[in-house]
Amino acid sequence: MNYRKADTLPPVTLDDVRGAQKMLTGVARVTAMEGSRYLTQLVGAPVHLKCENLQRTGSFKLRGAYVRIAGLLPEERAAGVVAASAGNHAQGVALASSLLGVHSTVFMPKGAPLPKISATRDYGAEVRLYGQVVDETLAAAQEYAAETGAVFIHPFDHPDIIAGQGTVGLEILEQCPEVRTIVVGIGGGGLAAGIAIAVKALRPDVRIVGVQAAGSAAYPPSLAAGRPVSIENPATMADGIKVGRPGDVPFAIIGDLVDEVRTVSEDELSTALLLCLERAKLVVEPAGASPVAALLSDPGAFEGPVVAVLSGGNVDPVLMQRVLRHGMAAQGRYLAVRLRLTDRPGALATLLGVLSVVDANVLDVSHVRTDPRLGLTEAEVELHLETKGPAHCVEVGEALRKAGYTVID
């Protein structure tokens, strides 16, 4: 679906993005562009990965934060800056402020992952933990700004932020001048808007596709309504794009310049993260893997060469463990099965022997013997197995039934 509105003029120009690129020289890395043989074969055209997960602070956020803070007046710098974030924006603001000699205060939710809190402090910010959700944290940061005079640094809803993020688009055109499609994740919209401004000004033929998590997709209803609208209770593992309302500034740009906005499921996100780790050898957070998820879900929809923007790699190890398990399950490589057997000596060994024959690796076993649903001589066993794909899962189930076991789930 094409959302272009020709009468909408973006508040950020190509010259602004080029100015941001000069400002970021020696500050932000020109991140690598890596080819993906697996995705190339899947799509049927060259696919390249723009590795912003390898950017300083682990995401593209440093670009916009630095440009925004560098543009403050001397008296504004003296008052310091404040931000609210669960992770990537926090680290970008912290490092940018330190590089520019500006005091920064960053409000983070109490439940923010400890590695992200620690990294934000290490980059030089004063961290204050407040609230359980980002909306509460955001309100606290804005109240702090009103009380102290500190400048609030919004994560996406400001022209300077968008100009900084747009430098990713300039790099894409320099590194892959033959690009035909750019796929980028969308949360509030700052990155997609910046890329769209830079790319469409120089190469209007390039198609730009935005990607949102299905459980946190505020842009499709907003674009349909012609204005930013809020969605209730956004829910996704991809916290980097978990935004309940589009920003006013990026919304106008995305409505005018982004060709399509797609959504992806949690299964697709976890499968994409696993693919980036296994095939590309890149650690990517769920939000950063969203463009890859879009390619996996509908590979024939993208004209190549394609560039997928891996926006960040700051993934909490606990979440990584859960997501990888989820991704393996989505690929049919992790199987949980519950069955009943006769409770007698050697019964478990016999069961494990059946699984050994079909080459299923047992990760975990648990027994239930006292459930009133069970017969006097019955036991229920739950097995967590590592398998080789959907066909192997079917083979395991058939082997268990053939051996006489009652498979409950």
MODA-V998719 format. One line per field, one symbol per residue. ss: DSSP state (2 for helix, 1 for strand, 0 for the rest). phi: phi as a letter, one per 20 degrees, with the letter a starting at -180 (. if undefined). burial: b if it has 24 or more other ideal C-beta (glycine too) atoms within 12 Angstrom, else e. A space follows every 10 residues. Layout:
ss->???
phi->???
burial->???
This chain:
ss->0000000000 0002222222 2220000000 0011102222 2220001111 1222022210 2222222222 0002222220 1111000222 2222222222 0001111100 0002222222 2200011110 0002222222 2222222200 1100000022 2222222222 2222200000 1111100002 2222222222 2200001111 1112220022 2222200000 0000000022 2000000222 2222222001 1111022222 2222222200 0000000002 2222222022 2000011111 0100002222 2222222222 0001111111 1100002222 2222222000 1111111100 0000000111 1111110002 2222222222 220001100
phi->.edfcfeedf ecdgffffff fffegndefe ffddfcffff fffnbgcdde effefgmnaf fggfffffff effgfffffn ccbcaeaffg fffffgfffe mdfcdcecff efggffffff fffoeeeceb mdcfffffff fffffffdnf efdffbebgf ffffffffff fgffecfegd cddbfcdfof ffffffffff fdcfffedde ccfgebdefg ffffenbfce delgcafeff cecebfffff fffffedefb cdccefgfff fffffgffee lcecfgffeg ffgffffbfe ecfefdddee facedfgffg ffffffffff emdbcdcdbd bfebgnffff fffffffeme eeebccdcdd fffefgddcd cdddcecdpg ffgfffffff fffneeeeb
burial->eebeeeeeeb bbebebbbbb bebbeebbbb bebbbbeebb ebbebbbbbb bbbbbbbbbb bbbbbbbbbb bbeeeebebb bbbbbbbbbb bbbbbbbbbb ebbbbbbbbe ebbebbbebb bebbbbbbbb eebbbebbeb beebbeeeeb bbbbbbbbbb bbbbbbbbbb bbbebbeebb bbbbbbbbbb bbbbbbbbbb bebeebbbbb bbbbbbbbbb bbbeeeebee beebebbbbb bbbbbbbbbb bbbbbbbbbb bbbbbbbbbb bbbbbbbebb ebbbbbbbbb bbbbbbbebe ebbbbbbbbb bbbbbbeebb eebbbbbbbb bbbbbbbbbb beeeeebbee beebbeebeb ebeebeeeee eeeeeeebbb bbbebbbeee ebbebbbebb eeeebebee
